Amino acid sequence: MPHQLKIALLQISTGPDKLQNLEKVNNSIDELGTDPDIVVTPEYLMGLQNGEISEEILNKNAETLDSEFVETLRRKAKEMNLSILFTTYRRENGFFNSSVFVDDSGDVLGVYDKIHLFDAFDHEESDFFNWGENIVVFDWKDFKIGLATCFDLRFPEIFRIIRFKGADMVLVPSGFYAGPYKAEQWRTLISARAHENNFFVVGVDQPKPYFVGESMVASPLGYEVDRMGKEEGVRTVEIDMQEVEKAWRNMPMEKLLRADYYKKYEPYLHPEK
């Protein structure tokens, strides 16, 4: 596998009609052709009404993993000979805010249920979704990919575990809401998570007016490889995966981390809620 990869960022807005959202993804991929290695969509792909989730949308649009929504994108990945990371409202004993990664054969390699639900800034995502419980890292070609979702960016613990599970890159589909200093927070969080773990972080957000936009890729050294504006659009970003090994060799965090020293502070890692 060549060390140069092309990642397509689909910064698209979603409405309440999941089939229209699905068509928008398919049309974007058709325009991209077979050029990208991986296509990444934003969070809430199955639908929002004026930027918000609702019980009506969730009950109407949520599907199981063997649904036509998922199967359509599996077929698309195989047809276009590329991999796709997309998001779903997964129905299973309630609902999960899930990300699904399919490879260029249409096989599902990873499914991640959002662990840190967005119960902040006057939003209560846990009113709609169950909390995820598993950190996901999987093999893809010659690399390992980890998955996280939006609000997870504010919790460095999950990214450190993903790194120590061997990930070279983390894909972060997002619905990062707009607001005062939110764009600055978005850029800072993605760059910090990338640099402190020496891997690539790919963050794909929905566009304005409800969300920040600014989908971006941060390198293992924390600099921005590329960043979009706030408008809806699609962009392909090329990255050199050799940067991961170089960064890890120069700053071997796993060896330098004083995990033994932290053990006596274990209670502080589990504060009372």
C-alpha positions in Angstrom: 0.0 0.0 0.0 1.5 3.4 -1.0 2.2 5.7 2.0 0.4 8.6 0.2 -3.3 8.6 0.9 -6.1 10.8 -0.4 -8.9 11.5 2.1 -12.1 13.1 0.8 -14.0 15.4 3.2 -17.7 15.6 2.6 -18.8 18.8 4.4 -22.5 18.5 3.6 -25.6 19.6 5.4 -28.4 17.1 6.2 -32.1 17.6 6.3 -34.9 15.4 7.7 -35.2 13.2 4.6 -32.5 10.5 5.0 -32.9 9.4 1.3 -32.1 12.9 0.1 -29.1 12.9 2.4 -28.0 9.5 1.0 -28.4 10.8 -2.5 -26.3 13.8 -1.6 -23.5 11.5 -0.5 -23.7 9.3 -3.5 -23.7 12.3 -5.9 -20.6 13.7 -4.1 -18.8 10.4 -4.4 -19.7 10.2 -8.1 -18.2 13.7 -8.6 -15.0 12.5 -6.8 -14.7 9.4 -8.9 -12.2 6.8 -7.9 -9.5 9.3 -6.8 -9.9 9.2 -3.0 -8.8 6.2 -0.8 -11.2 7.1 1.9 -14.4 9.3 1.9 -15.6 10.7 5.3 -19.0 12.1 5.9 -20.2 14.3 8.9 -22.2 13.2 11.9 -26.0 13.1 11.8 -26.1 11.9 8.2 -29.5 10.2 8.7 -31.2 13.5 9.3 -31.7 16.7 11.2 -34.5 19.3 11.2 -33.0 22.8 11.2 -29.8 21.5 12.7 -31.5 19.5 15.5 -32.2 15.9 16.2 -35.8 15.0 17.3 -37.7 11.9 18.4 -39.7 12.1 15.2 -36.7 12.0 12.9 -35.0 9.3 15.0 -38.1 7.0 15.1 -38.6 7.5 11.3 -35.1 7.3 10.1 -33.1 5.0 12.4 -32.2 1.6 10.9 -30.3 -1.6 11.8 -26.9 -2.3 10.2 -28.4 -4.6 7.6 -30.7 -1.8 6.4 -30.9 -0.4 2.9 -29.2 2.8 3.9 -26.1 0.9 5.0 -26.3 -1.6 2.1 -26.5 1.3 -0.4 -23.2 2.8 0.8 -21.6 -0.7 1.0 -22.4 -1.1 -2.7 -21.2 2.4 -3.5 -17.8 1.7 -1.9 -17.4 -1.5 -3.9 -18.6 0.1 -7.1 -16.2 3.1 -6.8 -13.3 1.0 -5.3 -12.9 3.2 -2.3 -13.6 3.1 1.5 -16.3 5.2 3.2 -16.8 6.3 6.8 -20.4 7.3 7.3 -22.8 7.9 10.2 -26.1 6.3 11.1 -28.8 6.3 13.7 -28.5 2.6 14.6 -31.5 0.9 16.0 -30.7 -1.8 18.6 -32.5 -1.9 21.9 -32.9 1.8 21.6 -30.8 4.0 19.4 -27.0 4.6 19.0 -25.2 7.5 17.2 -23.0 5.2 15.2 -20.2 5.4 12.6 -19.6 2.7 10.1 -16.5 2.1 8.1 -16.7 0.0 4.9 -13.7 -0.9 2.7 -13.4 -0.9 -1.1 -14.9 -4.4 -1.2 -18.0 -3.2 0.6 -17.1 -5.1 3.8 -17.8 -3.5 7.2 -14.5 -3.2 9.1 -15.6 -1.1 12.0 -18.7 0.2 13.8 -18.3 2.7 16.6 -21.1 3.9 18.9 -20.5 7.4 20.2 -19.2 7.2 23.8 -19.4 10.8 24.9 -22.9 12.1 24.1 -23.3 15.8 23.7 -25.0 16.9 26.9 -23.7 20.4 26.9 -24.4 23.9 25.6 -28.2 23.4 26.1 -28.2 20.1 24.2 -29.1 16.7 25.7 -28.1 14.1 23.2 -28.6 11.4 25.8 -32.3 12.0 25.6 -32.2 10.3 22.2 -29.2 7.9 22.1 -27.7 5.2 24.3 -24.0 5.7 25.3 -21.5 3.6 23.4 -19.2 1.4 25.4 -16.4 0.3 23.1 -13.3 2.0 21.7 -12.8 0.9 18.1 -9.5 0.4 16.2 -9.3 -1.8 13.1 -6.9 -2.8 10.4 -7.3 -1.2 7.0 -4.7 -2.2 4.3 -1.3 -1.5 5.9 -2.6 0.8 8.6 -4.8 1.0 11.7 -7.7 3.4 11.9 -9.5 4.6 15.0 -13.0 6.1 15.2 -14.4 8.9 17.4 -17.3 11.3 17.0 -17.5 15.0 17.6 -17.9 15.6 21.3 -15.3 12.8 21.9 -12.7 15.4 20.9 -13.0 17.0 24.3 -11.9 13.8 26.1 -8.2 13.1 25.4 -8.4 9.7 27.2 -10.2 8.0 24.3 -7.6 9.2 21.8 -4.7 8.1 24.0 -6.2 4.6 24.2 -6.8 4.6 20.4 -3.1 5.5 19.9 -1.9 2.8 22.3 -4.1 0.3 20.4 -1.8 1.1 17.4 -3.9 3.6 15.3 -2.1 5.7 12.6 -5.2 7.8 12.0 -8.5 8.7 13.6 -11.6 9.7 11.7 -14.0 12.0 13.5 -17.3 12.7 11.8 -18.9 15.6 13.6 -21.8 17.9 14.1 -19.8 20.6 15.9 -22.3 23.4 16.5 -21.5 27.0 15.7 -21.3 29.6 18.5 -18.8 32.0 20.2 -15.3 30.6 19.9 -16.5 27.3 18.7 -14.4 27.4 15.5 -11.3 28.1 17.6 -12.2 25.2 19.9 -12.7 22.9 16.9 -9.4 23.7 15.3 -7.5 23.5 18.7 -9.0 20.2 19.7 -8.3 18.4 16.4 -4.7 19.7 16.3 -4.1 18.8 20.0 -5.5 15.3 19.7 -3.3 14.7 16.6 -0.1 16.1 18.1 -0.3 14.6 21.6 -0.7 11.2 20.0 1.4 11.5 16.9 -1.3 10.4 14.4 -3.5 12.0 11.8 -6.9 13.3 12.8 -9.5 13.8 10.2 -12.5 15.9 11.4 -15.5 16.4 9.1 -18.2 18.7 10.2 -21.5 19.9 8.7 -21.4 23.4 7.3 -23.0 26.7 8.4 -25.4 28.1 9.5 -25.9 25.6 12.3 -22.4 24.1 12.5 -18.8 25.4 12.3 -17.8 23.7 9.1 -14.0 24.0 8.7 -13.5 20.3 8.1 -9.8 19.6 8.4 -6.9 17.2 8.7 -4.3 17.6 11.4 -0.9 16.0 11.1 1.0 13.9 13.8 2.9 17.1 14.6 -0.3 19.1 15.1 -0.2 21.4 12.1 -3.2 21.8 9.7 -2.6 19.8 6.5 -5.7 21.4 5.1 -8.9 23.1 6.3 -12.1 24.0 4.5 -14.3 27.1 4.9 -17.7 27.2 6.4 -19.7 26.6 3.3 -21.0 23.2 2.0 -18.5 21.5 -0.2 -16.1 18.6 -0.8 -12.4 18.5 -0.7 -9.7 15.9 -1.2 -6.6 16.1 1.1 -3.4 14.1 0.5 -1.5 12.9 3.5 1.8 11.1 3.9 1.4 8.2 6.3 5.2 8.1 6.8 4.8 11.2 9.0 3.2 9.0 11.7 6.3 6.8 12.1 8.7 9.8 12.0 6.7 11.6 14.7 6.5 8.5 16.8 10.2 7.8 16.4 11.2 11.3 17.4 8.7 11.5 20.3 7.9 8.0 21.6 5.0 8.8 23.9 4.3 5.2 24.9 7.8 4.9 26.2 7.9 8.3 27.8 4.5 8.1 29.5 4.9 7.7 33.3 2.0 5.3 33.6 3.4 3.8 36.8 3.5 7.2 38.4 -0.1 7.9 37.6 -1.4 4.9 39.3 -1.6 6.6 42.7 -3.9 9.2 41.1 -6.3 6.7 39.8 -9.2 8.0 41.9 -8.9 11.4 40.1 -9.6 9.7 36.8 -13.0 8.6 38.1 -14.5 11.7 39.7 -17.9 11.4 41.3 -20.6 12.7 39.1 
